[in-house]
Amino acid sequence: MRQAKVIYKDEEAGLLTQLEDGSFVFRYHDAWINDTNKPPVSLTFPKNQQEYQSEFLFPFFYNMLPEGANKQLVCHALRIDKADHFGILLNTATHDTIGAVRVIKLDNV
């Protein structure tokens, strides 16, 4: 199992988990879901639900991945399989992303 904190504008909004079977779970933290001033991290993750499940990396997070030659360079430099979308996300969405969301790998899992 691999996990990452989902950061929205420098505040931790939830947790993204890849389970042993390869499926994914995104879960808002209780404090985020209960605070009416906090927005959803994406329109695809409305706050009317606390947990989302998918057999593949959610499109919102998949769209944060590098493409084409950039993806090839990242995978080669970091020795990541091109099909390991979550691994690529964990290594590329930590600091400088387009938009307000970042993804930070949790090492203690």
Secondary structure, DSSP 8 states (H G I E B T S, - for coil): -EEEEEEETTEEEEEEEE-TTS-EEEEE-HHHHH-TTS--SSTTS-TT-SEEEESS--HHHHTTS--HHHHHHHHHHHT--TT-HHHHHHHHSSS--SSSEEEEEETT-
